Amino acid sequence: MELKVYVDRLSQPSRAIVIFCKLNKIDFEEVGIELLKGQHLTPEFKEINPMGKVPAIVVDGKFKLFESHAILIFLASTCPGVADHWYPVDPYKRAEIHSILDWHHSNLRRGSTEFIQNTLLAPLFGRPLNPQAAAEAEKVLSSSLSKIEALWLKESGQFLQGSSQPSIADLCLVCEIMQLEFLDATDRNRILGPFKKIQRWIEDMKNATKPYFDEVHQALFAAKAKLQMPLLSIALKLFQGAIDSRRQNLRHEPSRGLSTNITFHLFWWENTTSAPALGLPLDPQAAAEAEKVLFIPVKDKSLFGLKGVAGGNQPSIAYLSLVLDEKDCSRILVLYKKVQQWIEDTENATTPHFDEVHQIL
């Protein structure tokens, strides 16, 4: 059987397919489809999956199949050498696996995906963040985790339904939960912290699928590291409000006004420097417009005195964040001596950590 597997390892179900194939020594060709570059929306890929989603497979150049659960069931049923515990012959056990998989998409997956998209990733796909949708998704996510612990993680075994060995349901659900690694430690611990059985189950799945679980998830951790790099962080902040900023905020609400208007610096940077890191083109015209706005807030900081927004002598959090955003704009800042002095004062007030954290720049 000639098997082509079309995946993006940043996709939870894609990782489940790749791990399953590697673990069961299924011979396959992995074809990368980069979601961030929109490759799943091309006419060529839609010939394989008209839904425009990963994963998908092509068998012997003829048979095309999409939807990760269907793919796993097909592979477990047709590939020689796949251990029975992944998709048991016993119809009762199979029915239980199908029940969990059917539940997965409308519960755990919905909560996890919508929460991460609306708190972090949506801007990378050209969509705005939605805090209200994120809050609703978190409720679904927490409820789903509670149900997994209450219904399927039994004391009699390490895996779902009290089994001593994992099934394709274990693999799908754990890969889903691993997407929470995109979050910072605080949010991840807040969400997963109460669920001790789930934490043990994740570790058991890692051990049961060594070395492929960690290998395939390297793409996730690498992407997380990139998101924490300044250029990508700047691009994310840009999409959270730069376009809707209004200059008059500066006159009415000093702290928020500074924060909103200085976001035009992010717009400027994204369109002169960092857009290619997101697979987007540079836009000189947009950069020029952003620069016009940027000159106003940088100058007008003097309206509040460079002693902190609240008038104190210690740098406030708002000031520190502004310094972080402006650090590398030397061409623009060179005209503003007060701002340069303020940056130096903030650097001195946060020694040695300011320089230490900025090493990545």
C-alpha positions as CSV (number, residue, x, y, z in Angstrom):
1,M,0.0,0.0,0.0
2,E,1.4,3.4,-1.0
3,L,0.3,5.9,1.6
4,K,0.6,9.7,1.5
5,V,-0.3,11.5,4.6
6,Y,-1.1,15.3,4.3
7,V,-0.5,17.0,7.6
8,D,0.6,20.1,9.5
9,R,2.2,19.0,12.8
10,L,0.8,22.2,14.4
11,S,-2.6,20.5,14.0
12,Q,-3.6,18.2,16.8
13,P,-5.3,15.5,14.6
14,S,-2.3,15.6,12.2
15,R,0.0,14.8,15.1
16,A,-2.2,11.9,16.1
17,I,-2.0,10.4,12.6
18,V,1.8,10.8,12.3
19,I,2.4,9.3,15.8
20,F,0.2,6.4,15.0
21,C,1.9,5.6,11.7
22,K,5.4,5.9,13.2
23,L,4.5,3.8,16.2
24,N,3.0,1.0,14.2
25,K,5.8,1.0,11.6
26,I,3.4,1.9,8.8
27,D,5.3,2.9,5.7
28,F,4.1,6.4,4.6
29,E,5.1,9.6,2.9
30,E,4.5,12.7,5.0
31,V,3.4,15.7,2.9
32,G,3.6,19.0,4.8
33,I,0.6,21.4,4.4
34,E,1.4,24.7,6.1
35,L,-1.8,26.1,7.5
36,L,-0.3,29.5,8.3
37,K,0.6,29.8,4.6
38,G,-2.9,28.9,3.5
39,Q,-1.7,25.7,1.7
40,H,-4.8,23.9,2.9
41,L,-7.0,26.3,0.8
42,T,-5.2,25.8,-2.5
43,P,-7.1,24.1,-5.4
44,E,-4.5,21.4,-5.4
45,F,-5.1,20.4,-1.8
46,K,-8.9,20.7,-2.2
47,E,-8.6,18.0,-4.8
48,I,-7.6,15.7,-2.0
49,N,-9.8,17.2,0.7
50,P,-12.6,19.4,-0.5
51,M,-13.1,20.6,3.0
52,G,-9.7,22.2,3.0
53,K,-8.6,20.7,6.3
54,V,-5.7,18.5,7.5
55,P,-5.1,15.6,7.9
56,A,-6.0,13.7,4.8
57,I,-4.6,10.6,3.1
58,V,-4.3,9.2,-0.4
59,V,-3.9,5.5,-0.8
60,D,-2.3,4.0,-3.9
61,G,-2.9,7.3,-5.7
62,K,-6.7,6.7,-5.8
63,F,-8.4,6.4,-2.5
64,K,-8.8,9.7,-0.7
65,L,-9.9,10.0,2.9
66,F,-10.1,12.9,5.4
67,E,-11.2,13.3,9.0
68,S,-8.7,12.1,11.5
69,H,-10.9,9.6,13.3
70,A,-11.9,8.0,10.0
71,I,-8.2,7.9,9.0
72,L,-7.1,6.2,12.2
73,I,-9.9,3.6,12.0
74,F,-9.0,2.9,8.4
75,L,-5.3,2.5,9.1
76,A,-5.9,0.4,12.2
77,S,-8.2,-1.9,10.2
78,T,-6.1,-2.3,7.0
79,C,-2.5,-2.0,8.0
80,P,-0.8,-5.3,9.1
81,G,0.9,-5.4,12.4
82,V,-1.2,-2.8,14.2
83,A,-1.8,-4.1,17.8
84,D,-5.4,-4.9,18.7
85,H,-5.5,-2.5,21.6
86,W,-5.5,0.5,19.3
87,Y,-8.8,-0.5,17.7
88,P,-10.0,-3.8,19.2
89,V,-11.8,-6.5,17.3
90,D,-14.2,-6.8,20.3
91,P,-17.4,-4.9,19.1
92,Y,-18.2,-3.7,22.6
93,K,-14.8,-2.1,23.0
94,R,-15.0,-0.7,19.5
95,A,-18.3,0.9,20.3
96,E,-16.9,2.5,23.4
97,I,-14.0,4.0,21.3
98,H,-16.5,5.3,18.8
99,S,-18.5,6.9,21.5
100,I,-15.5,8.7,22.9
101,L,-14.4,9.8,19.4
102,D,-17.9,11.1,18.5
103,W,-17.9,13.0,21.8
104,H,-14.4,14.4,21.2
105,H,-15.2,16.8,18.3
106,S,-18.2,18.6,19.7
107,N,-16.8,18.9,23.3
108,L,-13.0,18.7,24.0
109,R,-11.9,19.7,20.6
110,R,-14.4,22.6,20.4
111,G,-13.4,23.9,23.8
112,S,-9.7,23.6,23.3
113,T,-9.5,24.9,19.7
114,E,-11.8,27.9,20.3
115,F,-10.1,28.8,23.5
116,I,-6.6,28.8,22.0
117,Q,-7.7,30.5,18.8
118,N,-9.5,33.3,20.6
119,T,-6.8,33.9,23.2
120,L,-3.7,33.5,21.0
121,L,-3.7,32.2,17.5
122,A,-6.6,33.9,15.6
123,P,-4.5,36.9,14.4
124,L,-2.1,34.5,12.6
125,F,-5.1,33.5,10.5
126,G,-6.2,37.1,9.9
127,R,-9.0,37.0,12.5
128,P,-9.4,39.2,15.6
129,L,-9.2,37.8,19.1
130,N,-12.5,37.3,20.9
131,P,-12.3,37.4,24.7
132,Q,-16.0,36.6,25.1
133,A,-15.7,33.5,22.8
134,A,-12.6,32.5,24.7
135,A,-14.4,32.6,28.0
136,E,-17.2,30.5,26.7
137,A,-14.7,28.0,25.2
138,E,-12.9,27.7,28.4
139,K,-16.1,26.6,30.1
140,V,-16.6,23.9,27.5
141,L,-12.9,22.9,27.8
142,S,-13.1,22.6,31.6
143,S,-16.3,20.7,31.5
144,S,-14.8,18.3,28.9
145,L,-11.7,17.7,31.1
146,S,-14.0,17.0,34.1
147,K,-16.0,14.5,32.1
148,I,-12.8,12.7,30.9
149,E,-11.7,12.2,34.5
150,A,-15.2,11.3,35.8
151,L,-16.3,8.9,33.0
152,W,-13.3,7.4,31.3
153,L,-10.1,7.6,33.5
154,K,-10.7,4.7,35.9
155,E,-8.4,3.5,38.7
156,S,-8.3,0.1,37.1
157,G,-6.0,1.2,34.3
158,Q,-3.7,3.8,32.9
159,F,-5.8,4.7,29.8
160,L,-9.4,5.4,28.8
161,Q,-12.1,3.0,29.9
162,G,-9.6,1.5,32.5
163,S,-7.5,-0.1,29.8
164,S,-3.9,-1.1,30.4
165,Q,-3.0,-0.1,26.8
166,P,-3.9,3.0,24.7
167,S,-6.5,3.1,21.9
168,I,-6.8,5.5,19.1
169,A,-9.2,7.5,21.4
170,D,-6.4,8.0,23.9
171,L,-4.2,9.3,21.1
172,C,-6.7,11.7,19.7
173,L,-7.7,13.2,23.0
174,V,-4.2,13.5,24.4
175,C,-2.9,15.2,21.2
176,E,-5.9,17.6,21.6
177,I,-5.0,18.5,25.2
178,M,-1.3,18.9,24.2
179,Q,-2.4,22.0,22.2
180,L,-2.6,23.8,25.5
181,E,1.2,23.9,25.4
182,F,0.7,26.9,23.2
183,L,-0.4,28.8,26.3
184,D,1.8,30.4,28.9
185,A,2.5,28.3,32.0
186,T,0.1,30.3,34.1
187,D,-2.9,29.7,31.8
188,R,-2.0,26.1,31.2
189,N,-1.6,25.4,34.9
190,R,-4.9,27.2,35.7
191,I,-6.7,25.0,33.2
192,L,-5.0,21.6,33.7
193,G,-3.9,22.0,37.4
194,P,-7.2,20.7,38.9
195,F,-7.1,17.5,36.8
196,K,-4.5,15.3,38.3
197,K,-5.7,12.1,36.6
198,I,-5.5,13.8,33.2
199,Q,-1.9,14.9,33.9
200,R,-0.9,11.3,34.8
201,W,-2.7,10.0,31.7
202,I,-0.7,12.4,29.5
203,E,2.5,11.2,31.0
204,D,1.4,7.6,30.5
205,M,0.6,8.3,26.9
206,K,4.0,9.9,26.4
207,N,5.7,6.8,27.8
208,A,3.5,4.4,25.8
209,T,4.3,6.2,22.5
210,K,8.0,6.8,23.0
211,P,10.0,8.2,21.2
212,Y,7.5,9.4,18.6
213,F,5.2,11.4,20.9
214,D,8.0,13.8,21.8
215,E,9.5,13.8,18.4
216,V,6.3,14.8,16.6
217,H,5.4,17.4,19.2
218,Q,8.7,19.2,18.7
219,A,6.9,21.2,16.0
220,L,4.4,22.4,18.6
221,F,7.2,23.5,21.0
222,A,9.1,25.1,18.3
223,A,6.1,27.1,17.2
224,K,5.5,28.2,20.8
225,A,9.1,29.4,21.0
226,K,8.6,31.5,17.9
227,L,5.4,33.0,19.3
228,Q,7.4,34.2,22.3
229,M,10.0,35.8,20.0
230,P,9.7,39.6,19.8
231,L,8.8,39.8,16.1
232,L,5.9,37.4,16.4
233,S,4.7,38.9,19.7
234,I,4.7,42.3,18.0
235,A,2.6,40.9,15.1
236,L,0.1,39.4,17.5
237,K,-0.3,42.6,19.4
238,L,-0.7,44.5,16.2
239,F,-3.9,42.6,15.3
240,Q,-5.3,43.2,18.8
241,G,-6.2,46.8,18.1
242,A,-3.7,48.8,16.1
243,I,-6.1,49.4,13.3
244,D,-8.9,50.6,15.6
245,S,-6.7,53.0,17.6
246,R,-7.8,56.6,17.8
247,R,-5.4,59.5,18.4
248,Q,-7.9,61.3,20.7
249,N,-7.4,58.5,23.3
250,L,-4.2,60.3,24.1
251,R,-6.0,63.4,25.3
252,H,-8.6,61.6,27.4
253,E,-7.1,58.5,28.9
254,P,-3.3,58.8,29.2
255,S,-2.4,55.2,30.1
256,R,-4.7,53.5,27.6
257,G,-4.1,56.2,25.0
258,L,-0.4,55.6,25.1
259,S,-0.9,51.9,24.9
260,T,-3.3,52.0,22.0
261,N,-1.5,54.6,20.0
262,I,1.9,53.1,20.4
263,T,0.5,50.0,18.9
264,F,0.9,51.8,15.6
265,H,4.6,51.2,16.2
266,L,3.7,47.5,16.0
267,F,1.8,48.2,12.7
268,W,4.9,50.0,11.4
269,W,7.3,47.3,12.5
270,E,5.1,44.5,11.1
271,N,4.9,46.2,7.7
272,T,8.6,47.1,7.5
273,T,10.2,44.0,9.2
274,S,8.2,41.2,10.7
275,A,5.4,40.4,8.2
276,P,7.5,37.7,6.4
277,A,7.9,35.8,9.6
278,L,4.1,35.3,9.5
279,G,4.1,34.5,5.8
280,L,2.6,37.9,4.9
281,P,3.9,40.5,2.5
282,L,5.5,43.8,3.6
283,D,3.2,46.8,3.0
284,P,5.2,50.0,2.6
285,Q,2.1,52.1,2.3
286,A,0.6,50.8,5.5
287,A,4.0,51.3,7.2
288,A,4.1,54.9,6.0
289,E,0.6,55.6,7.4
290,A,1.5,54.0,10.7
291,E,4.7,56.0,11.0
292,K,2.7,59.3,10.6
293,V,0.6,58.3,13.6
294,L,3.6,57.0,15.5
295,F,5.3,60.3,15.6
296,I,2.4,61.9,17.5
297,P,2.3,59.6,20.5
298,V,6.1,59.5,20.8
299,K,6.2,63.3,21.0
300,D,3.2,63.7,23.2
301,K,4.5,61.5,25.9
302,S,6.1,64.7,27.2
303,L,2.5,65.8,28.0
304,F,2.4,63.5,31.0
305,G,6.0,64.1,32.2
306,L,8.4,61.2,32.0
307,K,7.9,60.0,35.6
308,G,5.3,57.3,35.0
309,V,1.8,57.7,33.8
310,A,0.5,58.1,37.4
311,G,3.0,60.8,38.1
312,G,5.3,58.5,40.3
313,N,9.0,58.4,40.3
314,Q,9.1,54.6,39.7
315,P,8.5,53.1,36.2
316,S,5.0,51.7,35.9
317,I,4.1,48.5,34.1
318,A,2.7,50.5,31.3
319,Y,5.9,52.4,30.9
320,L,8.0,49.2,30.9
321,S,5.8,47.7,28.1
322,L,6.2,50.9,26.1
323,V,9.9,50.7,26.4
324,L,9.9,47.1,25.3
325,D,7.9,48.0,22.2
326,E,10.0,51.0,21.2
327,K,13.5,49.7,22.0
328,D,14.6,49.1,18.4
329,C,13.0,52.1,16.8
330,S,16.2,54.2,16.7
331,R,15.4,55.9,13.5
332,I,12.2,57.3,14.8
333,L,13.3,57.9,18.4
334,V,16.5,59.8,17.5
335,L,14.6,63.1,17.3
336,Y,13.2,62.7,20.8
337,K,15.8,63.2,23.5
338,K,13.4,63.1,26.5
339,V,12.1,59.7,25.3
340,Q,15.7,58.4,24.9
341,Q,16.5,59.6,28.5
342,W,13.4,57.9,29.8
343,I,14.4,54.6,28.1
344,E,17.8,54.8,29.8
345,D,16.2,55.5,33.2
346,T,13.9,52.5,32.8
347,E,16.8,50.3,31.8
348,N,18.7,51.4,34.9
349,A,15.6,50.9,37.1
350,T,15.2,47.4,35.9
351,T,18.9,46.3,35.9
352,P,20.0,43.6,35.3
353,H,16.8,42.0,34.1
354,F,16.1,44.5,31.3
355,D,19.3,43.8,29.4
356,E,19.0,40.1,30.2
357,V,15.6,39.7,28.7
358,H,16.4,41.9,25.7
359,Q,19.3,39.6,24.7
360,I,16.9,37.8,22.4
361,L,16.6,41.0,20.4
